[in-house]
Amino acid sequence: MKFLVVDDSPTMRRIVINALHSFGYNDVVEASDGQDALAILYTEKIDFVITDWNMPNMNGLELTKAIRNDATFGTLPVLMVTTRGIKEDIVQALQAKVNNYIVKPFTPAVLKEKIQAIVPNA
């Protein structure tokens, strides 16, 4: 399974990627914002997107909406990992059809649990 990790923070991308590697997921590409992520989605076969919300150029909510509005990858699993933990933000993300939502900070165990909730056989 190939993951796309999208976050404007190189440190946060590294944390997520290291956690994915510890779970045995070694096929990972990264993007620094939603625009870069969309470009990757159009050129590579991605199986799962993990995205931050707050990013320049195109944020994670806009990225999720763009994914959902594209028939090519509209059913792609999207997990949002963000500092935005208030109820209104979570509702907004769910309305944009993210598959699941994690509030930072988080543990690798929580990340693994959320991925497996979306893709049970992952």
N, C-alpha and C positions, 0 to 999 in steps of 0.2 A: 504494500500500500504506500502510495507516494503522498507526502504531506507538503502543503504550502504554509509556511509560517510568516505572518504579516504583522510587523510592528516597526514603528519608527525608532525604537530603542534597540541598538545592537545587543546590549546586555540582556534585555528581555528575550530577544530572539534566541540568544545563546542558551538561556535558562530553559526555554521551551524545547529547543533542539536537543540539548543534553538529556532532558527528561525523556523525550521520544526515543533517543538512542538507548537509554537505560531500559526501555520497554521492548527493545528489539526492532524499532522502526528506524531504519538507516537511510531510507530514500526520502530525503527532505530538501526542499528548496526554500529560499527566503526572499522576502520583498520588504521594502522599507515604507511602502504606503499602498493604498488601494489601486492607484494607477499602475504601479509596477506589478502588483498582483494580477490585475486584469490582463496585462500584456503577457505574463507567464501563463495564465489560464488559456490564452488563445494559441500558445505555442507548445505547451507541454501537457501531457496527460496527468492531471492531478486528481487524487482520490479523496482528499480531505483538506479543508482550509481551517486554520486556526488564526484568528485575526484579533488585533487590538481594535478599540473604537477610536480613540483620539490619535489621529495622524494628520499630517499636512496633505495637501493636494486632493486626496480622496480618503475620507475616514472609513472606518470599518462598517458603519451602518450603510453608507452609500455603496460600499463594495458588496455587502450582502444583498442589497436591493438590485444592483447590477447583475449579480450572479443569478438571482431568482428570476430576473426578467429576460434571461438569455436561455433559449431552448437547448443550446449546446451543452450547458452544464447547470441548468436550473435546479437539478435535484442533488447537486453536490453537497455533502455534509459541511456545515459551517459551525464552528465553535468560537464564540466570542470570549476573549479573555481581556478584562478591562478593570480599571479602577472605578468605573461608574456603577455604583451599587444601589442607587436609590430606585424605588419601585417604578417610577415613571420611565426611567432609562431601561430597565429590564423589560417592561411592557412594550416600549418602543422597539427594542431589539427583537422581541418575540413577534411583534406585528410585521417586522421585516423578514420574518421566517428564519431566524437563526435556529439551529437545531438544539443548541444548549448554550449556557452562559456561565462563566466563572468570574468571580470578583477577585482582583489582585489584593493582597498577596495570596498565593495558593501553594499547595504542596504538590509534588509529583503524583502522589496517590490520588488526589482530587482530579488532576488532569487525566490520569489513566481511567478513573471511574467515569468521567464525563465522555471520553472517547468511546469507551465500551458501551455506554448507554446509547450512543448514537449508532455505533457499528458493533453489535454484540459479538461477532466472531473475529474482531480485530485483534 
